Amino acid sequence: MIETPTDLGHPEQQKKAHEDREAILAALAEGQTMEAAAAAGGIGRTTLWGRCREDGAFAAHVAQARDEGRKLRADTIAAALFAGAEKVRDDPRFTTCAIFALKNLDPEHWRDAYDQRFSGGLDVRTPRGMSAEDHDELCEQILGRIAAGRSGGDGAVTEAAADVALTEPAAGR
């Protein structure tokens, strides 16, 4: 329940303003746009944004309702994708559109990349017969070649890349 300003005068005006605000919030929670929600409250989109700027408590309710609406829209789109809706099978553009909508509506759950972190130790041993300095230099050369795209393209350090790193002179020497 939201507070309605009491400076509206007559109790009937206060009641109407309260009902309009409730209609706006309900529309937003159902996933409507700000423009459609404003229309549900009998005002224009610009007026709605103005009221949000003027009334911080109302703005907080609007933000919460919009979040609920975004979640509802994302859930609806995801359900359509996973249920194999007719549009998905008939028109691959729908799938692409749905994926972009999900990324925008719920980026926390529908993003392309996830931040993976490694925790724990990494035990690196110098091969027999190689000094620590030669090992460090070999590692730098191999990593440099990987960065330069000379490891076969897949980023894997192959034996051949290690042999090349050992036999070719290092750049800048």
C-alpha positions in Angstrom: 0.0 0.0 0.0 1.4 3.4 -0.9 1.0 6.7 0.7 -1.0 9.3 -1.2 -0.2 13.0 -0.7 -2.7 14.6 1.6 -2.4 18.0 -0.1 -4.8 17.0 -2.8 -7.7 18.6 -0.9 -11.0 16.8 -0.9 -11.0 13.2 0.3 -12.5 12.0 -3.0 -9.5 13.5 -4.8 -7.2 11.7 -2.4 -9.0 8.4 -3.0 -8.9 8.9 -6.8 -5.2 9.7 -6.7 -4.5 6.6 -4.5 -6.5 4.4 -6.9 -4.6 5.9 -9.9 -1.2 5.2 -8.2 -2.3 1.6 -7.4 -3.4 1.1 -11.0 0.0 2.4 -12.2 1.9 0.0 -9.9 -0.3 -2.9 -10.8 0.3 -2.4 -14.5 4.0 -2.1 -14.0 4.1 -5.3 -11.9 2.2 -7.1 -14.7 5.1 -6.1 -17.1 3.5 -3.1 -18.8 5.6 -0.3 -20.1 5.8 3.1 -18.3 3.5 4.6 -21.0 0.9 1.8 -20.6 1.1 2.1 -16.8 0.6 5.9 -16.9 -2.4 5.4 -19.1 -3.8 2.9 -16.6 -3.5 5.7 -14.0 -5.1 8.3 -16.2 -2.0 10.3 -16.8 0.8 10.6 -19.4 4.2 9.1 -19.3 5.9 12.4 -18.7 3.6 13.2 -15.8 4.4 9.8 -14.3 8.2 10.4 -14.6 7.6 13.8 -13.0 5.8 12.3 -10.1 8.6 9.9 -9.6 11.1 12.7 -9.4 8.9 14.7 -6.9 8.0 11.8 -4.6 10.9 9.5 -3.6 8.6 7.0 -1.9 6.4 6.6 -5.0 9.5 6.3 -7.1 10.7 3.4 -4.9 7.3 1.7 -5.4 7.5 2.2 -9.1 11.1 0.8 -9.3 9.9 -2.3 -7.3 6.9 -2.8 -9.5 9.0 -2.4 -12.6 11.4 -5.1 -11.3 8.5 -7.4 -10.7 7.3 -6.8 -14.2 10.7 -7.4 -15.7 10.9 -10.7 -13.8 7.4 -11.7 -15.0 8.2 -10.9 -18.6 11.5 -12.8 -18.4 9.8 -15.8 -16.9 7.1 -15.7 -19.6 9.7 -15.5 -22.4 11.8 -18.3 -20.9 8.8 -20.5 -20.5 7.9 -20.0 -24.2 11.4 -20.9 -25.2 11.6 -24.0 -23.1 8.1 -25.2 -23.8 8.9 -25.3 -27.5 6.2 -22.8 -28.4 4.9 -22.8 -32.0 6.6 -19.5 -32.8 10.0 -20.8 -31.7 9.7 -23.8 -34.1 8.1 -21.8 -36.9 10.3 -18.7 -36.9 13.9 -18.8 -35.7 13.9 -15.0 -35.4 11.6 -15.4 -32.4 14.3 -17.4 -30.6 16.9 -14.7 -31.3 14.5 -12.0 -30.2 13.6 -13.9 -27.1 17.2 -14.4 -26.1 18.0 -10.7 -26.5 14.9 -9.8 -24.5 16.0 -12.2 -21.7 19.5 -10.7 -21.7 18.1 -7.3 -21.3 15.3 -8.1 -18.8 17.4 -10.4 -16.5 21.1 -9.9 -17.2 22.1 -11.6 -14.0 20.8 -15.0 -15.2 20.9 -14.6 -19.0 24.3 -13.2 -19.9 26.9 -14.6 -22.3 29.8 -15.0 -20.0 30.3 -15.9 -16.4 33.2 -14.8 -14.2 35.1 -18.0 -13.4 37.8 -17.7 -10.8 40.5 -20.2 -9.9 41.2 -20.7 -6.2 43.9 -22.9 -4.8 47.5 -23.4 -5.5 49.3 -24.1 -8.8 52.4 -26.2 -8.5 54.8 -25.4 -11.4 58.0 -27.5 -11.6 61.0 -26.9 -13.7 61.8 -29.8 -16.0 64.9 -31.8 -15.2 68.1 -30.4 -16.6 66.7 -26.9 -17.1 67.6 -24.0 -14.9 64.9 -21.9 -13.3 66.0 -18.9 -15.5 65.7 -21.0 -18.7 62.3 -22.3 -17.5 61.1 -18.7 -16.9 62.3 -17.6 -20.2 60.6 -20.6 -22.0 57.4 -19.8 -20.2 57.6 -16.1 -21.3 58.3 -17.2 -24.9 55.5 -19.7 -25.0 53.0 -17.2 -23.5 54.2 -14.5 -26.0 53.6 -16.9 -28.9 50.2 -17.8 -27.6 49.3 -14.1 -27.4 50.7 -13.7 -30.9 48.5 -16.6 -32.2 51.4 -19.0 -32.9 50.2 -21.9 -30.7 47.9 -23.5 -33.3 45.0 -21.1 -32.8 43.3 -22.9 -29.9 45.4 -21.4 -27.1 46.8 -24.8 -26.2 50.6 -25.0 -25.7 51.7 -28.0 -27.8 55.0 -29.8 -27.8 55.8 -28.2 -31.1 55.2 -24.7 -29.7 57.5 -25.5 -26.8 60.2 -26.9 -29.2 59.9 -23.7 -31.4 60.2 -21.6 -28.3 63.4 -23.4 -27.3 65.0 -23.3 -30.8 64.0 -19.9 -32.1 65.8 -16.9 -30.8 63.5 -14.8 -28.5 62.3 -11.5 -30.0 64.1 -8.5 -28.8 67.4 -10.3 -28.0 
